[in-house]
Amino acid sequence: MTVVTSQAAHPRRLLTLSRLSLVLAAGLVLGACGKDESATDAATPATPAGAETTAPAPTADTAVSESVQAMSQDELRDAARQAYGDNRLYAPAGNNAVEYYLGLREKSPGDAGVSSALTDLLPMTVIATEQSIAREDFAEAARLTALLERAEPQHPALSRLKSSIESRQKAVADREVQQQVTAEQQATRQVELERQRLIDQKQQQEQAAKALLAKQAADAAEASAAAEAAAEAEKRAAEQRAAAAARPATPAPRPARPTAADLRPLSTPAPNFPPDALRAGTSGEVQVEFTVGTDGSVATARVVNAEPRRVFDRAALDAVQRWRFQPVSEPVTTRRTIAFNPGG
C-alpha cells in the first residue's frame, strides 16, 4: 500500500517542480527587463512636477506678451483701464493691468500716471507670487516674478522670491521621487493647480482692487481738502490786498508770517501700504508733524502719534517727505493725520 502511494505522488512532484521552474524562468526574464528599464530611467533625467518641458521659463525680457507689445499707446491705455476696472491686476497672462502698464511705460517713459499705477500694483504682485509658491504653482510664480523684474529690476523682493521658487521646486521634486508620483497623478495635480489658481487669483485681485480704490478715494479727498484750503487762503489774500488798497498810503507792513493754511500742495502722493500689514488686514493711522521749507519741499518730518505703533510709521514718513508745496516766504510747521485702511 505504501509503494502505490509513493508511485502516485511522483508525477505530482514532477509537475510541481516543472511549474516552479517556469515561475523562476519568468522571474529572471522580468528581472532582466526591469534592469533595462531602470537603466533607461536612470539615463533619463526626471522632470520636476510643475516644470514646463515645452516652453522656456519666463524672463524679464519675455514677461510682457508679444501681443501686448504690439499694441499702440491708446490701445494700451484703454486696455489697462479696462483690466484695472475688471480686477485683472496681474492675471491672466497676456491680459492684465501690469502687462499693459509695462507696455505703455516703454512707449511713454515720462508718463507719471503709468509709473504711479505700477507702484500701486507691484506690492500685490509680490503677494500673489508668494501665494503661488505656497500652493506649489511654480509656473505662475515664475511668470509673476518675471513681471516684477521687468517693472523694477532692483526690487528688494526679487532675490528672495527666486530663491524660494528654486528651493520649493527642489523639495517637491525630491518628494515626488520618494513617493513615485505617476504621470497621471501629476496631470491631475496640474489640473487642480490651475483650478485653484483661478479661484485664488479672482479673490486676491478683488481684495487688492478694493484697497486701491480706497487709496484713490483718500487721495481725492486729500486733494479736495488741499484745494479748498488753497482757495480759502487765496480769498483771504485777496481781501487783504483789497483792504490794503483802500487804506491811506502808509509804510508797507511786514508780510504776515505764513501758516499751515497758506500751504498750497503741488504733489502729495499717498503712502505705500506695507505688504505685511496688507496681508494681515491691519488698519491704523499716523499723525506726522513736518516743516515745509521756503522752496516748498518738506525739510523735516517726525511721527507724533501712531496707532498701532511702528506699523505704518515708515510708510507715512516716506510719503510726507515726498510731498511738495508752493514756495513760502518762511518755513511753516504743521501736522497731518494719515489713515491706512486695507479694505476701504
Sequence and secondary structure as in RCSB ss.txt:
>XXXX:A:sequence
MTVVTSQAAHPRRLLTLSRLSLVLAAGLVLGACGKDESATDAATPATPAGAETTAPAPTADTAVSESVQAMSQDE
LRDAARQAYGDNRLYAPAGNNAVEYYLGLREKSPGDAGVSSALTDLLPMTVIATEQSIAREDFAEAARLTALLER
AEPQHPALSRLKSSIESRQKAVADREVQQQVTAEQQATRQVELERQRLIDQKQQQEQAAKALLAKQAADAAEASA
AAEAAAEAEKRAAEQRAAAAARPATPAPRPARPTAADLRPLSTPAPNFPPDALRAGTSGEVQVEFTVGTDGSVAT
ARVVNAEPRRVFDRAALDAVQRWRFQPVSEPVTTRRTIAFNPGG
>XXXX:A:secstr
 HHHHHHHHHHHHHHHHHHHHHHHHHHHHHHHHHHHHHHHHHHS    TT  SSS    TTTSS HHHHTS HHH
HHHHHHHHHHTT SS STTSSHHHHHHHHHHH TT HHHHHHHHHHHHHHHHHHHHHHHTT HHHHHHHHHHHHH
H TT TTHHHHHHHHHHHHHHHHHHHHHHT  HHHHHHHHHHHHHHHHHHHHHHHHHHHHHHHHHHHHHHHHHHH
HHHHHHHHHHHHHHHHHHHHHS            GGG  EEE       HHHHHHT  EEEEEEEEE TTSBEEE
EEEEEEESTTTSHHHHHHHHTT EE   SS EEEEEEEEE TT 
